[in-house]
Amino acid sequence: MKNLDSYILREIGMLSRCIHSLSDLKFKKIDLQKGQFVFLTRICENNGINQIDLSNLLKVDKSTTTKALQKLIEAGYIDKKKDDIDKRMWRLYPKEKALKAYELIIEEENKNIQICFNNFSQQEKNSVYELVKKMGENIEGNWKKIR
């Protein structure tokens, strides 16, 4: 049987699933379904983003984005408007409800950051960020090829 070269991706996956699970429970109170907070935050941070750019930003397929957006529209979080120039393109805008939820989401995200980085020096925090960012850059080309 082969051995795994490194357990780092399993640890990162566990960390991500744990944070998402905690967040999903917290955000149920504001009628956000599983994983929708990720879409909502990126729309709030990128006012007027289109669906393709949102999918690329989050590294998810278009159908996943379409489903999440439809639910966010139905829940009254976002508006979808035709682009003024390219009438085939739709732009996504947060409503007031989304902006209020965004504040709660960022507050929760900051709590998770504090918990995860408990007893880390600033240098260690910076190193983790740079190393994980580099890992993301390394795999992104592969992701783009198979998409």
For each residue, the residues with C-beta under 8 A, 3 or more apart:
1:
2:
3:
4: 7 10
5:
6: 9
7: 4 10 11
8: 11 12
9: 6 12 13
10: 4 7 13 14
11: 7 8 14 15
12: 8 9 15 16 132
13: 9 10 16 17
14: 10 11 17 18
15: 11 12 18 19 116
16: 12 13 19 20
17: 13 14 20 21
18: 14 15 21 22
19: 15 16 22 23 112 116
20: 16 17 23 24 34 35
21: 17 18 24 25
22: 18 19 25 26 112
23: 19 20 26 27 37 105 108 109 112
24: 20 21 27 28 32 33 34 35 37
25: 21 22 28
26: 22 23 29 108
27: 23 24 30 32 36 37 101 104 105 108
28: 24 25 31 32 33
29: 26
30: 27 101 104
31: 28 75
32: 24 27 28 36 37 40 75 77 101
33: 24 28 36 71
34: 20 24
35: 20 24 38 39 68
36: 27 32 33 39 40 68 71 72
37: 23 24 27 32 40 41 101 105
38: 35 41 42 58
39: 35 36 42 43 54 58 65 68 69 72
40: 32 36 37 43 44 72 77 78 94 98 101 102 105
41: 37 38 44 45 102 105 106 109
42: 38 39 45 46 49 54 57 58
43: 39 40 46 47 49 54 72 78 92 93 94 98
44: 40 41 47 94 98 99 102
45: 41 42
46: 42 43 49 53 54 57
47: 43 44 93 94
48: 91 92 93
49: 42 43 46 53 54 57 91 92
50: 53 54 83 89 90 91 92
51: 54 55 62 65 66 69 90 92
52: 55 56 62
53: 46 49 50 56 57
54: 39 42 43 46 49 50 51 57 58 65 69 92
55: 51 52 58 60 61 62 64 65
56: 52 53 59
57: 42 46 49 53 54
58: 38 39 42 54 55 65
59: 56 140 143
60: 55 64 65
61: 55 64 65 147
62: 51 52 55 65 66
63: 66 67
64: 55 60 61 67 68
65: 39 51 54 55 58 60 61 62 68 69
66: 51 62 63 69 70
67: 63 64 70 71
68: 35 36 39 64 65 71 72
69: 39 51 54 65 66 72 73 78 80 92
70: 66 67 73 74
71: 33 36 67 68 74 75
72: 36 39 40 43 68 69 75 77 78 98
73: 69 70 76 77 78 79 80
74: 70 71
75: 31 32 71 72 97
76: 73 95 97
77: 32 40 72 73 94 95 97 98 101
78: 40 43 69 72 73 92 93 94 95 98
79: 73 92 93 94 95
80: 69 73 90 91 92 93
81: 90 91 93
82: 87 89 90 91
83: 50 86 87 88 89 90 91
84:
85:
86: 83 89
87: 82 83
88: 83
89: 50 82 83 86
90: 50 51 80 81 82 83
91: 48 49 50 80 81 82 83
92: 43 48 49 50 51 54 69 78 79 80
93: 43 47 48 78 79 80 81
94: 40 43 44 47 77 78 79 98 99 102
95: 76 77 78 79 98 99
96: 99 100
97: 75 76 77 100 101
98: 40 43 44 72 77 78 94 95 101 102
99: 44 94 95 96 102 103
100: 96 97 103 104
101: 27 30 32 37 40 77 97 98 104 105
102: 40 41 44 94 98 99 105 106
103: 99 100 106 107
104: 27 30 100 101 107 108
105: 23 27 37 40 41 101 102 108 109
106: 41 102 103 109 110
107: 103 104 110 111
108: 23 26 27 104 105 111 112
109: 23 41 105 106 112 113
110: 106 107 113 114
111: 107 108 114 115
112: 19 22 23 108 109 115 116
113: 109 110 116 117
114: 110 111 117 118
115: 111 112 118
116: 15 19 112 113
117: 113 114 120 124 125 128
118: 114 115
119:
120: 117 124 125 128
121: 124 125
122: 125 126
123: 126 127
124: 117 120 121 127 128
125: 117 120 121 122 128 129
126: 122 123 129 130
127: 123 124 130 131
128: 117 120 124 125 131 132
129: 125 126 132 133
130: 126 127 133 134
131: 127 128 134 135
132: 12 128 129 135 136
133: 129 130 136 137
134: 130 131 137 138
135: 131 132 138 139
136: 132 133 139 140
137: 133 134 140
138: 134 135 141
139: 135 136 142 143
140: 59 136 137 143 144
141: 138 144 145
142: 139 145 146
143: 59 139 140 146 147
144: 140 141 147
145: 141 142
146: 142 143
147: 61 143 144
